[in-house]
């Protein structure tokens, strides 16, 4: 185990969570576990909607901080059981994101209103982040009980290796279908090859140079990629239909409508267009006073989030948000994912410092339990 008592405690608590299976749509057991622990804390008001558990403090502080994390994992691939080796915990979800969930639970259980904390806190443990957005628990909370997730600022516990990943890029995905005319390959001049009509589109995609706007000191990097191509009838037929699916990630200085318009310019004039996905970006939010204090007090690295995360859901509802959690994001969804006690302790101390209070959390010196 880790030599730091705080790190050791957090590793043990994270291992407990990893041992509870919670593949997407199967979060009942871990939601039960989280709910039971939170309901044992007198300072918290706890509510549950489906497999989403929300715990709120009520000291009357001027600022409400929302700290959110998802309960689900991707399916296992030989890493079902937690494995502790020194300062490292391996296992399904250790990185994404049960290590940070353990930090959240530990802080929530130790919240002491008598210590005069700087902020009130809403702890959100939600289901179905790793699957289609229609199932997302945070989306459901915003739609059905927005009062439970209301706040002035939010921190999403996605793995960031204890750095702040600011905002997130948006995404637009379109399938474009191009029409031609069938013919026998012995007489191709009598037809119009729809696959060949993809050539100028592919050339524009290959020649694309990414925009790299800098917002609040964070450099974003857009991307434009063909992700599917489909077409063809038979080995001796000139095809009359071909489609290409293109995904464009765009920086927070563009609206979804602007990103869609740009992508349509790349696609040219297809016969049919299907919008498959359009997700807004979220601004960096690092100039928010609470986030600024989090960064400055802990000398945190700050970088742009190039993918999409649920910070965009908070931003869409007027709540500035950043990503901050333990675990290397490059290891998320891999069989090798792990988290270290040192990183868990660093995230714990950073969040505890933002929450504040005289002398810190009441159990900051505790070494067991």
C-alpha positions as CSV (number, residue, x, y, z in Angstrom):
1,X,0.0,0.0,0.0
2,X,1.0,3.6,-0.4
3,X,3.0,5.2,2.5
4,X,0.8,8.3,2.6
5,X,-2.1,7.4,5.0
6,X,-4.5,9.5,2.8
7,X,-3.4,7.7,-0.3
8,X,-3.7,4.3,1.3
9,X,-7.3,5.1,2.5
10,X,-8.3,6.3,-1.0
11,X,-6.8,3.3,-2.7
12,X,-8.7,0.9,-0.4
13,X,-12.0,2.8,-1.0
14,X,-11.4,2.8,-4.8
15,X,-10.7,-0.9,-4.7
16,X,-14.1,-1.4,-3.0
17,X,-15.8,0.4,-5.9
18,X,-13.9,-1.4,-8.6
19,X,-15.0,-4.7,-7.0
20,X,-18.7,-3.7,-7.7
21,X,-19.5,-4.5,-11.3
22,X,-21.2,-1.5,-13.0
23,X,-21.1,-1.9,-16.7
24,X,-23.4,0.6,-18.4
25,X,-27.1,-0.1,-17.7
26,X,-26.0,-2.3,-14.8
27,X,-25.3,0.3,-12.2
28,X,-27.9,-0.7,-9.6
29,X,-25.5,-2.3,-7.1
30,X,-22.9,0.5,-7.1
31,X,-25.7,3.1,-6.9
32,X,-27.1,1.2,-3.8
33,X,-23.6,1.3,-2.3
34,X,-23.1,5.0,-2.9
35,X,-26.6,5.9,-1.7
36,X,-26.2,3.9,1.6
37,X,-22.9,5.6,2.4
38,X,-24.2,9.1,1.7
39,X,-27.5,8.6,3.6
40,X,-25.4,7.9,6.7
41,X,-24.0,11.5,6.6
42,X,-26.3,13.9,8.6
43,X,-24.9,16.9,6.8
44,X,-26.2,15.7,3.4
45,X,-29.6,15.7,1.7
46,X,-29.7,12.7,-0.6
47,X,-32.0,12.0,-3.5
48,X,-32.0,9.2,-6.1
49,X,-33.5,9.1,-9.5
50,X,-33.0,5.8,-11.3
51,X,-29.4,4.9,-10.7
52,X,-28.4,8.6,-10.2
53,X,-27.6,9.6,-6.7
54,X,-27.3,13.2,-5.7
55,X,-26.1,14.5,-2.3
56,X,-26.3,18.2,-1.3
57,X,-25.0,20.2,1.5
58,X,-27.0,23.2,2.8
59,X,-24.9,25.6,4.8
60,X,-26.1,28.7,3.0
61,X,-22.8,29.5,1.4
62,X,-22.8,32.1,-1.4
63,X,-21.4,29.6,-3.9
64,X,-22.6,26.1,-4.8
65,X,-20.0,23.8,-6.4
66,X,-21.2,20.7,-8.3
67,X,-18.8,17.7,-8.4
68,X,-20.0,15.0,-10.7
69,X,-18.8,11.6,-11.8
70,X,-20.2,8.6,-13.6
71,X,-20.8,5.2,-12.0
72,X,-20.6,3.1,-15.1
73,X,-17.7,1.4,-16.9
74,X,-17.2,-0.1,-20.3
75,X,-17.4,-3.9,-20.5
76,X,-14.5,-5.9,-18.9
77,X,-11.6,-7.4,-20.8
78,X,-9.8,-9.5,-18.3
79,X,-9.6,-6.8,-15.7
80,X,-12.8,-7.4,-13.6
81,X,-11.1,-7.7,-10.2
82,X,-9.3,-4.9,-8.4
83,X,-5.5,-5.5,-8.0
84,X,-3.5,-3.5,-5.5
85,X,0.3,-3.4,-5.9
86,X,2.1,-0.8,-3.8
87,X,0.7,2.6,-4.8
88,X,-1.1,1.3,-7.8
89,X,-4.7,0.1,-8.2
90,X,-5.5,-1.7,-11.4
91,X,-8.9,-3.0,-12.6
92,X,-12.0,-2.1,-14.6
93,X,-12.9,1.5,-14.0
94,X,-9.9,2.2,-11.7
95,X,-8.9,5.1,-14.0
96,X,-12.3,5.9,-15.6
97,X,-13.4,6.8,-13.1
98,X,-13.8,4.9,-9.8
99,X,-10.7,6.3,-8.3
100,X,-12.1,9.8,-8.5
101,X,-15.5,8.5,-7.3
102,X,-13.7,7.2,-4.2
103,X,-12.3,10.7,-3.7
104,X,-15.8,12.2,-4.0
105,X,-17.3,9.8,-1.6
106,X,-14.5,10.3,1.0
107,X,-14.9,14.1,0.8
108,X,-18.7,13.9,0.9
109,X,-18.7,11.7,4.0
110,X,-16.3,14.0,5.8
111,X,-18.1,17.3,5.0
112,X,-18.5,19.3,8.3
113,X,-20.8,22.3,8.2
114,X,-19.4,23.4,11.6
115,X,-16.0,24.0,9.9
116,X,-17.5,26.9,7.9
117,X,-16.7,25.7,4.4
118,X,-16.3,28.3,1.6
119,X,-18.9,26.6,-0.6
120,X,-21.9,24.3,-0.5
121,X,-21.4,21.2,-2.5
122,X,-23.6,19.0,-4.7
123,X,-22.2,15.5,-5.2
124,X,-23.6,13.9,-8.4
125,X,-23.0,10.1,-9.1
126,X,-24.7,9.3,-12.3
127,X,-25.4,6.4,-14.7
128,X,-24.8,5.6,-18.3
129,X,-22.1,8.0,-19.4
130,X,-20.2,5.4,-21.5
131,X,-23.2,4.7,-23.9
132,X,-25.4,6.7,-26.2
133,X,-26.4,10.2,-24.9
134,X,-30.1,9.3,-24.7
135,X,-29.3,7.1,-21.7
136,X,-27.0,9.6,-19.9
137,X,-27.9,10.0,-16.3
138,X,-26.8,13.6,-16.1
139,X,-28.9,14.4,-19.1
140,X,-31.9,12.8,-17.3
141,X,-31.2,14.9,-14.2
142,X,-31.1,18.1,-16.2
143,X,-34.3,17.2,-18.0
144,X,-36.4,15.9,-15.0
145,X,-34.8,17.4,-11.8
146,X,-32.7,20.4,-12.8
147,X,-32.9,21.7,-9.2
148,X,-30.7,18.7,-8.2
149,X,-27.8,19.7,-10.5
150,X,-28.1,23.5,-10.2
151,X,-24.9,25.3,-9.2
152,X,-22.5,28.2,-9.8
153,X,-19.6,26.1,-11.1
154,X,-18.9,22.4,-11.7
155,X,-16.0,20.0,-11.7
156,X,-16.4,16.8,-13.7
157,X,-14.2,14.0,-12.4
158,X,-13.1,12.6,-15.7
159,X,-9.5,11.2,-15.7
160,X,-7.1,14.0,-16.4
161,X,-4.0,12.8,-14.5
162,X,-4.7,15.5,-11.9
163,X,-4.5,18.3,-14.5
164,X,-7.3,20.6,-15.4
165,X,-8.7,19.9,-18.8
166,X,-10.6,23.0,-19.7
167,X,-14.0,22.9,-21.4
168,X,-14.3,20.5,-24.3
169,X,-14.5,20.5,-28.0
170,X,-17.9,19.9,-29.7
171,X,-18.6,17.3,-32.4
172,X,-20.7,17.0,-35.6
173,X,-21.0,13.8,-37.6
174,X,-22.7,13.7,-40.9
175,X,-23.3,10.9,-43.5
176,X,-23.4,12.2,-47.0
177,X,-24.7,10.0,-49.9
178,X,-23.7,10.7,-53.5
179,X,-25.7,9.4,-56.5
180,X,-24.6,8.1,-59.8
181,X,-25.9,5.8,-62.5
182,X,-25.4,2.0,-62.8
183,X,-23.7,0.4,-65.7
184,X,-21.8,-2.7,-66.7
185,X,-18.0,-2.3,-66.0
186,X,-17.4,-3.4,-69.6
187,X,-19.3,-0.1,-70.6
188,X,-18.5,2.3,-67.8
189,X,-19.0,5.3,-70.0
190,X,-22.7,4.5,-69.9
191,X,-22.8,5.1,-66.1
192,X,-21.7,7.5,-63.5
193,X,-19.5,6.0,-60.7
194,X,-20.8,7.2,-57.4
195,X,-17.7,6.0,-55.5
196,X,-15.5,8.2,-57.8
197,X,-17.6,11.2,-56.7
198,X,-16.1,10.8,-53.3
199,X,-12.6,11.7,-54.6
200,X,-12.8,15.5,-54.2
201,X,-14.3,15.1,-50.7
202,X,-11.5,12.7,-49.7
203,X,-8.9,15.1,-51.2
204,X,-10.3,18.0,-49.1
205,X,-10.2,15.9,-46.0
206,X,-6.6,14.8,-46.6
207,X,-5.5,18.4,-47.2
208,X,-7.3,19.7,-44.1
209,X,-5.1,21.7,-41.7
210,X,-6.5,21.9,-38.2
211,X,-7.5,25.1,-36.6
212,X,-5.8,25.7,-33.3
213,X,-7.5,28.6,-31.5
214,X,-6.2,29.6,-28.1
215,X,-9.0,30.5,-25.6
216,X,-8.2,31.6,-22.1
217,X,-4.6,30.4,-22.6
218,X,-5.8,26.9,-23.7
219,X,-4.9,25.7,-27.2
220,X,-7.6,23.6,-28.8
221,X,-7.0,21.6,-31.9
222,X,-9.9,20.8,-34.3
223,X,-10.0,17.6,-36.3
224,X,-11.8,16.4,-39.5
225,X,-11.9,12.7,-40.3
226,X,-13.7,10.3,-42.6
227,X,-14.8,7.5,-40.3
228,X,-16.9,5.3,-42.6
229,X,-17.2,4.8,-46.4
230,X,-19.8,2.6,-48.0
231,X,-20.6,1.8,-51.6
232,X,-20.6,-0.9,-54.3
233,X,-23.1,-3.3,-55.9
234,X,-21.1,-6.1,-57.5
235,X,-17.7,-6.8,-58.9
236,X,-18.9,-6.0,-62.5
237,X,-21.3,-3.1,-61.8
238,X,-20.5,0.6,-61.8
239,X,-22.1,1.7,-58.5
240,X,-24.9,4.2,-58.5
241,X,-24.6,5.1,-54.7
242,X,-21.8,5.8,-52.3
243,X,-21.7,7.4,-48.8
244,X,-19.1,8.8,-46.5
245,X,-19.5,9.6,-42.8
246,X,-17.3,12.5,-41.6
247,X,-16.7,13.6,-38.0
248,X,-15.6,17.1,-37.2
249,X,-14.4,18.1,-33.7
250,X,-14.6,21.9,-33.2
251,X,-13.3,24.3,-30.7
252,X,-15.5,26.3,-28.3
253,X,-15.2,29.5,-30.3
254,X,-17.5,27.9,-32.9
255,X,-21.2,27.3,-32.5
256,X,-22.7,23.9,-33.6
257,X,-24.4,25.7,-36.5
258,X,-21.1,27.2,-37.7
259,X,-19.4,23.8,-37.4
260,X,-22.1,22.1,-39.4
261,X,-21.9,24.8,-42.1
262,X,-18.2,24.3,-42.3
263,X,-18.6,20.5,-42.7
264,X,-21.2,20.9,-45.4
265,X,-18.7,23.1,-47.3
266,X,-16.3,20.2,-47.2
267,X,-18.9,17.7,-48.4
268,X,-19.8,19.7,-51.5
269,X,-23.2,18.8,-53.0
270,X,-24.3,15.3,-52.0
271,X,-27.6,13.9,-53.0
272,X,-28.6,13.2,-49.4
273,X,-27.4,14.4,-46.0
274,X,-28.1,12.8,-42.6
275,X,-27.1,14.6,-39.4
276,X,-26.0,11.8,-37.1
277,X,-24.8,13.8,-34.1
278,X,-24.3,17.4,-33.1
279,X,-22.8,18.1,-29.7
280,X,-21.9,21.6,-28.5
281,X,-18.5,22.6,-27.2
282,X,-17.9,24.1,-23.8
283,X,-15.8,27.2,-23.1
284,X,-12.7,26.8,-20.9
285,X,-14.0,28.4,-17.7
286,X,-10.6,28.6,-16.2
287,X,-11.1,32.3,-15.3
288,X,-13.9,31.5,-12.9
289,X,-12.7,32.5,-9.4
290,X,-13.2,29.0,-7.9
291,X,-11.5,27.2,-10.8
292,X,-8.7,29.8,-10.7
293,X,-8.1,29.1,-7.0
294,X,-8.1,25.4,-7.7
295,X,-5.4,25.8,-10.3
296,X,-3.3,28.4,-8.5
297,X,-3.3,26.8,-5.0
298,X,-2.2,23.4,-6.4
299,X,0.0,24.5,-9.3
300,X,-2.1,22.5,-11.7
301,X,-1.3,22.0,-15.3
302,X,-4.0,23.4,-17.5
303,X,-4.8,22.2,-21.0
304,X,-7.7,22.1,-23.5
305,X,-10.0,19.1,-23.6
306,X,-9.9,17.9,-27.2
307,X,-12.6,15.4,-26.8
308,X,-16.2,15.8,-25.7
309,X,-17.4,15.4,-22.1
310,X,-20.4,16.2,-19.9
311,X,-18.9,19.6,-19.1
312,X,-20.9,20.6,-22.2
313,X,-24.1,19.7,-20.5
314,X,-23.3,22.0,-17.6
315,X,-22.2,24.8,-19.9
316,X,-25.4,24.5,-21.9
317,X,-27.3,25.2,-18.7
318,X,-25.2,28.2,-17.8
319,X,-22.8,26.4,-15.4
320,X,-19.1,26.9,-16.1
321,X,-17.3,23.6,-15.8
322,X,-13.9,21.9,-16.1
323,X,-12.6,18.3,-16.1
324,X,-10.4,17.3,-13.1
325,X,-9.7,13.8,-11.9
326,X,-7.2,11.1,-11.2
327,X,-6.0,8.6,-13.8
328,X,-4.3,8.9,-17.2
329,X,-7.0,9.5,-19.8
330,X,-4.9,7.6,-22.3
331,X,-5.5,4.4,-20.3
332,X,-9.3,4.8,-20.1
333,X,-11.2,1.9,-21.6
334,X,-8.0,-0.3,-21.8
335,X,-7.2,-3.5,-20.1
336,X,-4.2,-1.8,-18.5
337,X,-6.0,1.0,-16.8
338,X,-4.9,1.9,-13.2
339,X,-4.8,4.8,-10.8
340,X,-2.2,5.7,-8.2
341,X,-2.7,6.6,-4.5
342,X,-0.5,9.6,-4.9
343,X,-2.7,11.0,-7.7
344,X,-5.9,10.3,-5.7
345,X,-4.5,12.1,-2.7
346,X,-3.5,15.1,-4.9
347,X,-7.0,15.3,-6.3
348,X,-8.5,14.9,-2.8
349,X,-6.4,17.7,-1.4
350,X,-7.1,20.0,-4.3
351,X,-10.9,19.6,-3.9
352,X,-10.7,19.8,-0.1
353,X,-8.9,23.1,-0.5
354,X,-11.5,24.6,-2.8
355,X,-14.3,23.5,-0.4
356,X,-12.3,25.0,2.5
357,X,-13.3,25.3,6.1
358,X,-11.4,25.8,9.4
359,X,-8.6,23.2,9.6
360,X,-9.8,21.4,6.5
361,X,-12.1,18.3,6.5
362,X,-12.8,16.9,10.0
363,X,-11.1,13.6,9.2
364,X,-8.1,15.0,7.3
365,X,-5.7,13.4,9.8
366,X,-7.5,10.1,10.0
367,X,-5.4,7.1,8.8
368,X,-7.9,4.3,8.7
369,X,-11.5,3.6,7.8
